[in-house]
Amino acid sequence: MSQTSSDIVALVREIVEPLVEDKEAVEVSSSFSESGSELVEIRVAADDAGKVIGRQGRVIKSIRILARAAACADGGDVEVELIED
C-alpha cells in the first residue's frame, strides 16, 4: 500500500468512525480494482450501515467525493464501496 493509499484509508476511517456505534467493527482496506483504480472498502456492522449510507445516500456520496478529491490531488483515482457485515 502506497503512502497515498494509506492517507486515503486514514481519511475514510476518520470520517466513518464517528458515524457508527460499533467502532470496533469498522474496517477500511485498500486494494486495486480491475480497472486499475484504487478500491477502498469500508466494512461496518449491519446495524451501522444505514448511518454510513445516510438519507438518500448523501453520507456515502460525500465520503466518495472527499476520497476522490484526495486521490485526484495526488494524480490517482479511487472507488469507495460499503460492505455490510
C-alpha positions in Angstrom: 0.0 0.0 0.0 1.5 3.4 -1.0 1.6 6.5 1.1 -1.4 7.9 -0.9 -3.4 4.8 -0.3 -2.7 4.8 3.4 -3.6 8.5 3.6 -7.0 7.9 1.9 -7.7 4.9 4.1 -6.9 7.0 7.2 -9.2 9.8 5.8 -12.1 7.5 5.2 -11.6 5.9 8.7 -11.6 9.3 10.4 -14.9 10.1 8.6 -16.6 6.8 9.3 -15.7 6.0 12.9 -17.6 8.9 14.5 -20.7 8.0 12.5 -21.1 4.5 13.9 -22.0 2.9 17.2 -19.7 -0.2 16.9 -16.3 1.4 16.2 -14.6 -1.9 16.8 -16.4 -3.4 13.7 -15.1 -0.6 11.4 -12.5 -1.9 8.9 -11.2 0.2 6.0 -9.0 -1.6 3.5 -7.4 -0.7 0.2 -6.7 -2.7 -3.0 -6.7 -2.1 -6.7 -9.8 -2.8 -8.9 -9.8 -4.5 -12.3 -10.0 -1.1 -13.9 -6.7 -0.1 -12.3 -8.1 2.4 -9.8 -7.7 2.1 -6.1 -10.6 0.4 -4.3 -11.3 1.4 -0.7 -13.7 -1.0 1.1 -15.5 0.1 4.2 -16.8 -2.7 6.4 -19.2 -1.8 9.2 -21.7 -3.7 11.4 -25.1 -4.3 9.7 -26.8 -2.0 12.3 -24.5 0.9 11.4 -24.7 0.6 7.6 -27.7 3.0 7.4 -25.7 5.7 9.3 -22.9 5.5 6.8 -25.2 5.5 3.8 -27.3 8.4 5.2 -30.6 9.7 3.9 -30.9 9.1 0.1 -27.2 8.1 0.1 -25.9 11.6 1.0 -23.3 10.5 3.5 -21.7 7.8 1.4 -21.7 10.1 -1.6 -19.9 12.7 0.5 -17.3 10.2 1.6 -16.7 9.2 -2.0 -16.3 12.8 -3.1 -13.8 13.5 -0.4 -11.8 10.3 -1.2 -11.8 11.2 -4.9 -10.7 14.7 -4.2 -7.8 13.4 -2.0 -6.8 10.9 -4.7 -7.0 13.5 -7.5 -4.7 15.8 -5.6 -2.1 13.1 -5.9 -3.0 12.2 -9.5 -4.9 9.0 -8.7 -8.3 7.6 -8.9 -10.3 5.9 -6.2 -13.6 4.0 -5.8 -15.2 3.6 -2.4 -17.5 0.7 -1.6 -19.5 0.0 1.6 -19.7 -3.7 2.7 -22.1 -4.7 5.5 -21.0 -7.4 7.8 
